Amino acid sequence: MQSSATLSLSQSAAASTIPKSNYTVNHSLPFSPSKPINLRFCGLRREAFLGFSSLSRSQPPQSKIRSDKINSPISASLSANGSAPKSFDYDLVIIGAGVGGHGAALHAVEKGLKTAIIEGDVIGGTCVNRGCVPSKALLAVSGRMRDLQNEHHMKALGLQVAAAGYDRQGVADHANNLATKIRNNLTNSMKALGVDILTGVGSILGPHKVQYGKLDSPGNIVTAKDIIIATGSVPFVPKGIEVDGKTVITKFSDVYTALGSEVTFIEALDQLMPGFDPEIGKLAQRVLINPRKIDYHTGVFATKITPAKNGKPVTIELIDAKTKEPKDILEVDAALIATGRAPFTDGLGLDSVHVERKRGFVPVDDRMRVLDFKGDPVPHLYCIGDANGKMMLAHAASAQGISVVEQLTGRDHVLNHLSIPAACFTHPEISMVGLTEPQAREKAEKEGFEVSVAKTSFKANTKALAENEGEGLAKLIYRPDNGEILGVHIFGLHAADLIHEASNAIALGTRIQDIKLAVHAHPTLSEVIDELFKSAKVKAHASGPIVNEPVAV
Ligand SMILES: Cc1cc2nc3c(=O)[nH]c(=O)nc-3n(C[C@H](O)[C@H](O)[C@H](O)COP(=O)(O)OP(=O)(O)OC[C@H]3O[C@@H](n4cnc5c(N)ncnc54)[C@H](O)[C@@H]3O)c2cc1C
């Protein structure tokens, strides 16, 4: 048996200590995959395996600095504040080439802006190199393992499996190869479309001016009409926790149970998955955690974690989150710190434009304009993605970048963050968009409108039943008077894909009475959403007749 402990999100109350902007990429495994760690825990023999690729920001960049592309001054054609155009090297300079910076850069060149992106590490940032992409590669593997090892599931489908095993190095290669492939795709797409990639650590020297290069000798200066900060985030590690990268790590957790580890969750709040709608969170806890014999401690803080050393296990000291009394000391093979992310904004030169960070985040308004210490927008300076803390998700970073470029090219665009979906890639998945039921009821009370809730189970869905995956619930929170969607929450097979019908509807302002007229293919999981909207009792009528034109096939 393998054991590990996961510290989850809400134990991140303390102020963060952000590492300095040092970069180096290590694509090797942080431990020997062929040697599981064997330790004793409460009289049981356990072993643990950890992590797949790691990036540490502990050394200065070694990369060669490219400055050959920046010596052709252009005349900035767009002037947001009506002032006379000046001559700049670029229309737009972006600091940070994660998903946010990349999305903004591609959109900018498509819109005709001369654009450069400064990156101190590798292209792709957290999402591509150590976040969304490798974690989903691992989840694809662990999901299949979970199915193959689930005798009831296999029997229900009439399948017999003699033995299921995995090759650790093969799994690690799958994750690393996928990250490399996506990183190359992003790099090639930027080069092909004419984004200048400037290598080095960037910081702001003053209005319209950015320097970049090696951390200790930045050297190169570029000017730009507009600047976007897209420097992302790093793992937040609470005080008292020593991360050794081997037995105490800061990576994804969900694969471990499927690949054989015993997992214990440690959570400061009273419920697991606190960000989700409480009803969905409880259901997910019942389905995901209890039958899989995952242990959890809620209402406790881990005050000290000591890595394994000299044959001794990792120790985790717990105190009661309310009384602060010592509660327990856990001994495990490995601890995974999942206490949230801290913005990566040190050394950005924000003082030069009179900006004060808030808990490390760059303050922005709803147009992603950076705010100075008085709360006024700093002209021509924007911040997107994890660094502004509005919504720390890859697609939110990219949507914010696109929104900024839309504004720079003449469209007054404000991104509706309530239309941005979020997903948790458990098995089955959890997804949500808009408000939770308690949030919706609070808003309704303040603004004086009525709230209704509709629900549909996956139990009657043909496609889900064919897959033997009938466990699941979809929940719609809405205004019965006018059919406005306030929130949609899904727990079930492919919930992360199913949420988009609702998020599009919220983004476009479509009302439930109109969605009810849409047709869904049979048999599909989308019929769960069809049924969900159809079961809502809306008093308003559809906005107009839908005319189905005959289509030649
Ligand atoms: C394990 C894990 C799984 C995740 N899974 C998902 C998921 O499934 N879906 C999802 O939506 N989100 C997921 N996320 C979150 C997602 O990765 C982030 O929200 C997203 O990467 C933020 O994008 P960004 O562009 O703001 O920053 P980042 O991706 O962090 O990119 C910032 C870039 O800026 C560079 N940089 C920083 N400072 C400087 C500087 N001064 N000069 C030059 N370059 C600099 C960095 O090197 C980096 O390349 C996950 C995160 C983790 C850790």
Ligand as a Chemical Component Dictionary entry (heavy atoms), coordinates in Angstrom:
data_LIG
# 
_chem_comp.id                   LIG 
_chem_comp.type                 NON-POLYMER 
_chem_comp.pdbx_formal_charge   0 
_chem_comp.three_letter_code    LIG 
# 
loop_
_chem_comp_atom.comp_id 
_chem_comp_atom.atom_id 
_chem_comp_atom.alt_atom_id 
_chem_comp_atom.type_symbol 
_chem_comp_atom.charge 
_chem_comp_atom.model_Cartn_x 
_chem_comp_atom.model_Cartn_y 
_chem_comp_atom.model_Cartn_z 
_chem_comp_atom.pdbx_ordinal 
LIG C1  C1  C 0 -1.297 21.237 -11.034 1  
LIG C2  C2  C 0 -2.125 22.308 -11.672 2  
LIG C3  C3  C 0 -3.199 21.946 -12.466 3  
LIG C4  C4  C 0 -3.964 22.924 -13.058 4  
LIG N1  N1  N 0 -5.026 22.545 -13.819 5  
LIG C5  C5  C 0 -5.797 23.481 -14.375 6  
LIG C6  C6  C 0 -6.898 23.105 -15.186 7  
LIG O1  O1  O 0 -7.166 21.930 -15.390 8  
LIG N2  N2  N 0 -7.635 24.089 -15.753 9  
LIG C7  C7  C 0 -7.354 25.413 -15.545 10 
LIG O2  O2  O 0 -8.067 26.253 -16.084 11 
LIG N3  N3  N 0 -6.321 25.798 -14.781 12 
LIG C8  C8  C 0 -5.533 24.871 -14.200 13 
LIG N4  N4  N 0 -4.474 25.264 -13.437 14 
LIG C9  C9  C 0 -4.237 26.711 -13.243 15 
LIG C10 C10 C 0 -3.534 27.293 -14.470 16 
LIG O3  O3  O 0 -2.345 26.575 -14.709 17 
LIG C11 C11 C 0 -3.227 28.766 -14.251 18 
LIG O4  O4  O 0 -4.421 29.435 -13.915 19 
LIG C12 C12 C 0 -2.665 29.396 -15.508 20 
LIG O5  O5  O 0 -1.466 28.768 -15.870 21 
LIG C13 C13 C 0 -2.420 30.901 -15.311 22 
LIG O6  O6  O 0 -1.889 31.423 -16.494 23 
LIG P1  P1  P 0 -0.983 32.747 -16.486 24 
LIG O7  O7  O 0 -0.699 33.017 -17.921 25 
LIG O8  O8  O 0 -1.616 33.770 -15.655 26 
LIG O9  O9  O 0 0.354  32.352 -15.701 27 
LIG P2  P2  P 0 1.423  31.196 -15.897 28 
LIG O10 O10 O 0 0.879  30.063 -16.670 29 
LIG O11 O11 O 0 1.962  30.895 -14.545 30 
LIG O12 O12 O 0 2.543  31.872 -16.795 31 
LIG C14 C14 C 0 3.305  32.942 -16.342 32 
LIG C15 C15 C 0 4.578  32.995 -17.158 33 
LIG O13 O13 O 0 5.269  34.207 -16.873 34 
LIG C16 C16 C 0 6.658  33.937 -16.750 35 
LIG N5  N5  N 0 7.208  35.001 -15.921 36 
LIG C17 C17 C 0 6.940  35.296 -14.633 37 
LIG N6  N6  N 0 7.590  36.425 -14.253 38 
LIG C18 C18 C 0 8.280  36.847 -15.334 39 
LIG C19 C19 C 0 9.128  37.956 -15.578 40 
LIG N7  N7  N 0 9.352  38.888 -14.646 41 
LIG N8  N8  N 0 9.698  38.070 -16.804 42 
LIG C20 C20 C 0 9.460  37.160 -17.782 43 
LIG N9  N9  N 0 8.656  36.083 -17.596 44 
LIG C21 C21 C 0 8.060  35.944 -16.397 45 
LIG C22 C22 C 0 6.696  32.570 -16.100 46 
LIG O14 O14 O 0 7.936  31.941 -16.317 47 
LIG C23 C23 C 0 5.541  31.865 -16.817 48 
LIG O15 O15 O 0 5.975  31.250 -18.010 49 
LIG C24 C24 C 0 -3.660 24.309 -12.854 50 
LIG C25 C25 C 0 -2.560 24.677 -12.070 51 
LIG C26 C26 C 0 -1.797 23.686 -11.488 52 
LIG C27 C27 C 0 -0.621 24.094 -10.641 53 
# 
loop_
_chem_comp_bond.comp_id 
_chem_comp_bond.atom_id_1 
_chem_comp_bond.atom_id_2 
_chem_comp_bond.value_order 
_chem_comp_bond.pdbx_ordinal 
LIG C1  C2  SING 1  
LIG C2  C3  SING 2  
LIG C2  C26 DOUB 3  
LIG C3  C4  DOUB 4  
LIG C4  N1  SING 5  
LIG C4  C24 SING 6  
LIG N1  C5  DOUB 7  
LIG C5  C6  SING 8  
LIG C5  C8  SING 9  
LIG C6  O1  DOUB 10 
LIG C6  N2  SING 11 
LIG N2  C7  SING 12 
LIG C7  O2  DOUB 13 
LIG C7  N3  SING 14 
LIG N3  C8  DOUB 15 
LIG C8  N4  SING 16 
LIG N4  C9  SING 17 
LIG N4  C24 SING 18 
LIG C9  C10 SING 19 
LIG C10 O3  SING 20 
LIG C10 C11 SING 21 
LIG C11 O4  SING 22 
LIG C11 C12 SING 23 
LIG C12 O5  SING 24 
LIG C12 C13 SING 25 
LIG C13 O6  SING 26 
LIG O6  P1  SING 27 
LIG P1  O7  DOUB 28 
LIG P1  O8  SING 29 
LIG P1  O9  SING 30 
LIG O9  P2  SING 31 
LIG P2  O10 DOUB 32 
LIG P2  O11 SING 33 
LIG P2  O12 SING 34 
LIG O12 C14 SING 35 
LIG C14 C15 SING 36 
LIG C15 O13 SING 37 
LIG C15 C23 SING 38 
LIG O13 C16 SING 39 
LIG C16 N5  SING 40 
LIG C16 C22 SING 41 
LIG N5  C17 SING 42 
LIG N5  C21 SING 43 
LIG C17 N6  DOUB 44 
LIG N6  C18 SING 45 
LIG C18 C19 SING 46 
LIG C18 C21 DOUB 47 
LIG C19 N7  SING 48 
LIG C19 N8  DOUB 49 
LIG N8  C20 SING 50 
LIG C20 N9  DOUB 51 
LIG N9  C21 SING 52 
LIG C22 O14 SING 53 
LIG C22 C23 SING 54 
LIG C23 O15 SING 55 
LIG C24 C25 DOUB 56 
LIG C25 C26 SING 57 
LIG C26 C27 SING 58 
# 
